[in-house]
């Protein structure tokens, strides 16, 4: 299995939900998570490391992407 970094930038209230959804996704294992970094009054950046196939990680990110506002971003940043 390959490890990938996934970065979320968005409302602080959603950071835990994003990390939990990644951890619960089929074929994806959450390896580690940084503390959320404050970007402004309401936005944070969260970097997590997950393990799985690229397709499983991409599917997990795609499934979560529909639940976050358009002002937020969620992307695979490394592998």
Secondary structure, 3 states (H helix, E strand, C coil): CEEEEEEEEEEHHHHHHHHHHHHHCCCCEEEEECCCEECCCCEEEEEEEEEECHHHHHHHHHHHHCCCCCCCEEEEEEC
